[in-house]
Amino acid sequence: MEGSESMNSNDTKFQTIATKSLIDVESLDANEIPSADKVQKMIERFSCTFAERYPGPGPVSFIGPLDEALKHSLFESTSPCPLILYIHHDQSIAVNIFCRYVLCVDMITDYLAEQFLVWIWDRTRDVDYSMLLSMLFKYTTKEVTTTIASYPIDAYPLLVCLSIHQNQIDIVSTIKGTMSSEETFVNLVETRKKFDRRAELPHSNICRTNIISNENQSMLANVLKPHTKYSPITERITRDFKNSFMQIIRIDQVENETWLKEYLEQKKLIDVRLGHDNSEQYLFHGCSRSAAENIIQHGFDHKLIGMHGVLYGYGFYFSSDHRISHMYATQDRLTHNERTMLLCRVLIGRTCLGNSTMRMCPTGYDSTTNASNIYVVYSNQQIFPVYVITYTEKLNANENDFDAYRNKALSTRLCNLL
C-alpha cells in the first residue's frame, strides 16, 4: 500500500512492466526475485497496513516466498489445497470497496482460511510488480504469468486461484475487484469443488496400462524394460551387490515420462529455493514384489506409512546402503528365493534429524534422516523409481556375513524403518 509514494529515477525502468506482452515475459530478470526475508517483511507490512485501514484484518496470508507457498498448498503431500494469490493495487478504482465489503466479510475470510492457502502481494509500485512477474515466471508457468500481466489496473484487486491441471500449475478462476461479496463467495466454493474433483492428483494417472503376467513375473510391460546398457548407476548397483551376499538376476528400468516430468518440476522448485542443484540422491527401497508393482503403477502409498516403523518420521523410507533395504525385501512367493529392491531418485534437499512425531518436514526442510544412511521423504513428488532390481541371496555366501550385519542393524533399531 505504497501507491502514494512517488517513483524515483531508479523505478523508471519498470514502467513498461504493466504492458508486457506474451513474449516479453521471457525476458524477466531472475535477479529481481526478492529474498525470502524481504518477501516476509513486505507481506507483514501489508497485513498491518490493511488492518489499520479497514474494519477487519482481511485474509490470513502465508508469510513466506511464493515457492514455499506452492509447496505448502498445491504440492503438500498429505492434504493439498488450492493456492490463492491476492494481488493488491492501491490505485485501482475498486480497491477500497472490495477490501472493505468483500475481504473483511467473515464468511469469506473464514472460508479462505479453511479451504485455501492465501499468498498476498502488493503490486502498487512498478518495482514490486516486476518482482511479482519474475517470481511467477520462475515458480509457476509462462501462461500464468502472462495471464496475470494482461489484467488492467481497473480489474484489481485480484484473487487468482491456482490449481494443478495436466501436471502443470494453472489458473482455475480469477475473482476481480468489481465482484460483490456474494459473487466472490460462490466463485470460491466452485473453485474448491473443482480442486477436489480434479482428475489429476499427483501420480493418479501415472500408469493406466495392462499388466502382463507369467508364472514368475507380473509387471507393467510398457513401463519396465530390461536394462542392458552400461551406466555409472548400474555399475554401482552391480559392484555393491557383488561385494555382498546378494546376486543380481536382472535389472529393469522404469520408463514413465509423466512421473519423471512431475519429479523434475519438483526438483526445479527445490533447487531454486536451495540455490544449487545438488538436491537428489540415488537411494534403495526394499519391498515385496507385489509392493514394487503397486509403486510402479500408482506411486508410494500413504496408507502403508508406518508398517515398518516411524522412528524418523511418518514418511517413505530409503537408504544409501542396499544391505539395510534388503531386510525389507521379502522373498517372492512364486519364485521362493527371489527378492525385489527399487533404486530411486530421491529429492532429499535440505535434510534434518527426524523423530517419531514428525508427520511432515519442518519449514525449510525437504526430508528427515538418521544422520547416517537413512532418509525419509513425505511426498511422491520427491521420488522417481529408476530401476527394479531382482536378486537372490548367493547360495555359497557365508551366512555369517548377513547374520552379523543383521544383528548389528537390529541392535541399533534399524529394522523398524524401511
C-alpha positions in Angstrom: 0.0 0.0 0.0 2.6 2.4 -1.1 0.8 3.8 -4.1 1.1 7.4 -2.9 4.8 7.2 -2.9 6.3 9.0 -6.0 8.6 7.0 -8.2 12.2 7.8 -8.2 14.5 7.7 -11.2 15.6 4.1 -10.4 12.0 3.0 -10.9 11.6 4.2 -14.4 12.9 1.0 -15.9 9.9 -0.8 -14.5 7.2 1.5 -16.1 6.7 -0.8 -19.1 6.1 -3.9 -16.9 2.3 -3.4 -16.8 2.1 -3.7 -20.6 4.4 -6.7 -21.1 3.3 -9.0 -23.9 3.2 -12.7 -24.0 6.8 -12.8 -25.4 8.2 -10.1 -23.2 7.8 -12.1 -20.0 10.6 -14.4 -21.1 13.0 -11.5 -20.7 12.1 -11.1 -17.0 15.2 -10.8 -14.8 15.7 -13.6 -12.3 17.8 -11.2 -10.2 14.6 -9.3 -9.5 13.3 -12.1 -7.3 13.4 -10.9 -3.7 14.9 -12.8 -0.9 12.7 -14.8 1.5 13.4 -12.2 4.2 12.3 -9.4 2.0 9.1 -11.2 1.0 8.2 -11.9 4.6 8.7 -8.2 5.6 6.6 -7.0 2.7 3.7 -9.3 3.5 3.8 -8.5 7.2 3.9 -4.7 6.4 1.0 -5.1 4.0 -1.1 -7.0 6.6 -0.5 -4.4 9.3 -1.5 -1.6 6.9 -4.6 -3.4 5.8 -5.7 -3.9 9.4 -5.2 -0.3 10.2 -7.1 1.0 7.2 -10.1 -1.4 7.0 -12.6 -2.8 9.6 -11.0 -6.2 9.6 -7.6 -7.9 9.2 -8.5 -9.4 5.8 -7.4 -12.8 4.6 -4.8 -14.7 6.6 -1.7 -14.8 4.5 1.1 -17.3 4.2 4.2 -15.5 5.4 7.0 -16.6 3.1 8.2 -16.8 -0.5 6.0 -17.9 -3.4 7.8 -21.2 -3.9 7.2 -22.1 -0.3 3.5 -21.2 -0.6 3.3 -23.5 -3.6 5.0 -26.3 -1.6 2.6 -25.9 1.3 -0.5 -25.8 -0.9 -0.6 -27.5 -4.3 2.4 -29.7 -3.5 1.6 -30.5 0.1 2.0 -34.3 0.4 -0.8 -35.1 2.9 -3.6 -32.5 2.4 -3.0 -30.4 -0.7 -5.2 -27.3 -1.3 -5.6 -24.6 -3.9 -3.4 -21.6 -3.7 -4.9 -18.1 -4.0 -2.8 -15.1 -4.9 -4.3 -11.9 -3.5 -2.7 -9.2 -5.7 -3.3 -5.7 -4.5 -3.1 -2.4 -6.3 -3.7 0.7 -4.2 -4.6 2.9 -7.1 -7.3 0.8 -8.6 -10.9 2.2 -8.7 -12.4 -0.7 -6.7 -9.7 -1.3 -4.1 -11.4 0.3 -1.1 -14.9 -1.1 -1.8 -13.5 -4.6 -2.4 -11.2 -4.6 0.6 -13.9 -3.2 3.0 -17.0 -5.1 1.7 -15.5 -8.4 0.5 -12.2 -9.1 2.1 -13.4 -8.0 5.6 -16.6 -10.3 5.4 -16.2 -13.1 8.0 -17.9 -15.6 5.8 -15.3 -15.1 3.1 -12.2 -14.8 5.3 -13.2 -17.9 7.3 -13.8 -19.9 4.1 -10.4 -18.8 2.7 -8.7 -19.8 5.9 -10.4 -23.2 5.9 -10.2 -24.2 2.2 -7.3 -22.4 0.7 -3.8 -21.1 1.3 -3.6 -17.4 0.6 -0.4 -15.6 -0.5 -0.5 -11.8 -0.7 1.5 -9.3 -2.8 1.1 -5.6 -3.1 2.0 -4.7 -6.7 1.2 -0.9 -6.4 4.8 0.1 -7.1 6.2 -0.9 -10.5 9.3 -2.3 -8.9 7.2 -4.6 -6.8 5.1 -5.6 -9.8 8.3 -6.5 -11.6 9.3 -8.7 -8.7 5.9 -10.4 -8.8 6.1 -11.3 -12.5 9.6 -12.6 -12.1 8.5 -14.9 -9.3 5.5 -16.1 -11.2 7.6 -16.8 -14.3 10.2 -18.7 -12.3 7.9 -20.7 -9.9 4.7 -21.2 -12.0 4.3 -21.1 -15.7 4.6 -18.7 -18.6 0.8 -18.9 -19.1 0.1 -18.0 -15.5 2.5 -15.1 -15.7 1.2 -13.7 -19.0 -2.5 -14.0 -17.9 -1.8 -12.0 -14.7 0.2 -9.5 -16.7 -2.7 -9.0 -19.0 -5.1 -7.6 -16.4 -5.6 -3.9 -16.4 -5.4 -1.9 -13.2 -9.1 -1.4 -13.1 -9.6 -5.1 -12.6 -7.7 -5.0 -9.3 -7.6 -6.2 -6.6 -7.4 -9.8 -7.8 -7.9 -13.2 -6.2 -6.1 -15.6 -8.6 -6.9 -19.2 -7.8 -4.2 -21.7 -8.8 -4.5 -25.5 -9.1 -2.9 -28.4 -10.9 -4.1 -29.2 -14.4 -2.4 -31.8 -16.7 0.6 -31.8 -14.3 1.0 -28.0 -14.6 0.2 -25.1 -12.4 -2.8 -23.4 -13.9 -5.3 -20.6 -13.1 -8.7 -22.1 -12.2 -10.5 -18.8 -11.8 -9.9 -15.1 -11.2 -12.0 -13.0 -8.8 -11.8 -9.4 -9.8 -12.2 -6.3 -7.6 -15.5 -5.5 -9.3 -17.3 -8.6 -7.9 -19.6 -8.5 -4.9 -19.2 -10.5 -1.8 -21.9 -12.9 -2.9 -20.2 -13.4 -6.3 -16.9 -13.9 -4.6 -18.1 -16.5 -2.2 -19.9 -18.5 -4.9 -16.7 -18.4 -7.0 -14.6 -19.6 -4.1 -16.9 -22.5 -3.4 -16.9 -23.6 -7.1 -13.1 -23.3 -7.2 -12.7 -25.5 -4.2 -15.1 -28.1 -5.7 -13.1 -28.1 -8.9 -9.9 -28.7 -7.0 -11.5 -31.6 -5.0 -12.7 -33.4 -8.1 -9.8 -32.7 -10.3 -8.9 -35.7 -12.4 -5.1 -35.5 -12.0 -4.0 -35.9 -8.4 -0.2 -36.4 -8.4 0.5 -39.9 -9.8 -3.1 -40.9 -10.0 -2.7 -41.4 -13.8 0.9 -42.5 -13.9 0.2 -45.9 -15.4 -3.2 -46.8 -16.8 -1.9 -49.8 -18.6 -2.4 -53.5 -18.9 -0.3 -55.9 -16.9 1.4 -58.9 -18.4 1.8 -62.0 -16.3 3.6 -65.3 -16.4 4.3 -67.8 -13.7 7.4 -65.8 -12.5 6.6 -62.3 -13.3 3.8 -59.7 -13.2 4.9 -56.2 -14.2 3.9 -53.3 -16.5 5.2 -54.1 -19.9 5.3 -50.6 -21.2 6.8 -49.1 -18.1 9.6 -51.6 -17.4 12.2 -52.7 -19.9 15.3 -54.8 -19.3 18.4 -52.6 -18.7 21.3 -53.7 -20.9 23.4 -50.6 -21.4 26.2 -49.6 -19.1 25.7 -46.6 -16.8 27.5 -45.4 -13.7 24.4 -46.1 -11.6 24.0 -49.7 -12.7 27.8 -50.2 -12.3 27.3 -49.0 -8.7 24.5 -51.5 -8.2 26.5 -54.4 -9.7 29.5 -53.5 -7.6 27.6 -53.2 -4.3 25.7 -56.5 -4.8 28.9 -58.3 -5.9 30.7 -57.3 -2.7 27.9 -58.6 -0.5 25.8 -61.8 -0.1 23.4 -60.9 -3.0 23.4 -62.0 -6.6 21.5 -59.9 -9.3 19.2 -61.8 -11.6 18.1 -58.8 -13.7 17.7 -55.1 -13.6 14.7 -53.5 -15.2 14.5 -49.8 -16.0 11.4 -47.7 -15.2 10.2 -45.5 -18.1 7.4 -43.1 -17.4 7.6 -39.6 -18.8 4.7 -38.3 -16.8 6.0 -39.3 -13.5 9.5 -38.1 -14.4 8.2 -34.7 -15.5 6.5 -34.2 -12.2 9.6 -35.2 -10.3 11.8 -32.8 -12.3 9.4 -30.0 -11.8 9.6 -30.6 -8.0 13.4 -30.8 -8.3 13.4 -27.4 -10.0 11.4 -25.9 -7.2 13.7 -27.3 -4.5 16.9 -26.4 -6.4 15.7 -22.8 -6.8 15.0 -22.5 -3.1 18.3 -24.1 -2.1 20.3 -22.1 -4.6 22.1 -25.3 -6.0 21.1 -28.5 -7.9 22.6 -31.0 -5.5 19.2 -31.9 -4.1 18.9 -35.6 -5.0 20.4 -38.9 -4.2 20.0 -42.4 -5.7 18.7 -44.5 -2.8 17.4 -48.1 -2.2 14.0 -49.2 -1.1 13.4 -52.8 -0.2 9.9 -54.3 -0.5 7.9 -57.3 -1.7 7.4 -57.8 -5.4 3.7 -57.0 -5.2 4.6 -53.8 -3.4 7.0 -52.9 -6.2 4.3 -53.5 -8.8 1.9 -51.2 -6.9 4.6 -48.5 -6.6 5.3 -48.6 -10.3 1.6 -48.4 -11.1 0.4 -45.8 -8.6 3.3 -44.3 -6.6 4.1 -44.9 -3.0 1.0 -45.4 -0.9 0.5 -43.1 2.1 -1.9 -45.7 3.7 1.1 -48.0 4.2 3.2 -45.5 6.1 4.2 -46.8 9.5 4.0 -50.5 8.5 7.7 -51.0 9.4 8.0 -48.2 11.9 8.2 -44.4 12.0 11.4 -43.8 14.0 12.5 -40.9 11.8 9.0 -39.6 10.7 5.8 -40.7 9.1 7.0 -40.9 5.5 8.6 -43.1 2.8 12.0 -44.6 3.9 15.1 -45.0 1.7 18.7 -46.0 2.4 22.0 -45.4 0.7 23.0 -48.9 2.0 21.4 -51.7 0.0 22.0 -54.1 2.9 19.6 -52.2 5.1 16.9 -52.2 2.3 17.5 -55.9 1.8 15.9 -56.6 5.3 12.6 -55.4 3.9 12.8 -57.1 0.5 10.7 -60.1 1.3 11.0 -63.3 -0.8 8.6 -63.7 -3.7 6.0 -66.5 -3.0 6.2 -67.9 -6.6 9.9 -68.0 -7.0 10.6 -68.5 -3.3 14.1 -67.1 -3.2 13.8 -64.1 -5.5 13.7 -60.6 -3.9 12.9 -57.1 -5.2 14.6 -53.8 -4.5 14.0 -50.4 -6.0 16.7 -47.8 -6.8 15.1 -44.4 -6.8 16.0 -40.8 -7.4 15.0 -39.1 -4.2 14.9 -35.4 -3.5 16.3 -35.2 0.0 17.1 -31.4 -0.5 17.8 -29.9 2.9 17.5 -32.6 5.5 17.3 -32.6 9.3 17.3 -35.2 12.0 13.9 -36.9 12.2 11.9 -38.3 15.1 8.7 -40.4 15.5 6.4 -37.4 16.0 7.1 -35.9 12.6 4.3 -36.1 10.0 5.9 -33.6 7.7 9.2 -31.8 7.3 9.8 -28.7 9.4 9.6 -25.5 7.4 12.6 -25.0 5.1 13.5 -28.7 5.0 12.7 -31.4 2.4 13.5 -34.7 4.2 14.4 -36.2 7.6 17.3 -38.5 8.3 19.1 -40.6 10.9 22.2 -38.5 10.2 23.8 -41.5 8.5 22.3 -43.6 5.7 18.5 -43.4 6.1 16.3 -40.7 4.6 12.6 -40.1 4.8 10.5 -38.0 2.4 6.8 -37.3 2.6 5.6 -36.8 -0.9 5.6 -38.9 -4.2 6.7 -35.7 -5.9 10.1 -36.2 -4.4 10.6 -39.8 -5.6 11.2 -41.4 -9.0 11.9 -45.1 -9.2 14.7 -45.7 -11.8 15.4 -49.4 -11.5 13.7 -52.5 -10.3 16.4 -54.9 -9.1 15.5 -58.6 -8.9 18.1 -60.6 -7.0 18.6 -63.6 -4.7 20.9 -64.4 -1.8 24.1 -66.2 -3.0 23.9 -70.0 -2.4 27.5 -70.1 -1.5 27.5 -66.9 0.6 28.9 -67.0 4.1 25.8 -66.9 6.2 27.8 -65.1 8.9 28.1 -62.2 6.6 24.5 -61.3 6.6 23.8 -62.5 10.1 26.5 -60.2 11.5 25.1 -57.3 9.6 21.5 -58.0 10.5 22.4 -58.4 14.2 24.2 -55.1 14.1 21.2 -53.4 12.5 18.8 -54.9 15.0 20.9 -53.6 17.8 20.5 -50.1 16.5 16.8 -50.5 15.8 17.2 -50.2 12.0 14.7 -53.0 11.5 11.9 -50.6 12.4 12.5 -48.3 9.5 12.4 -49.3 5.8 
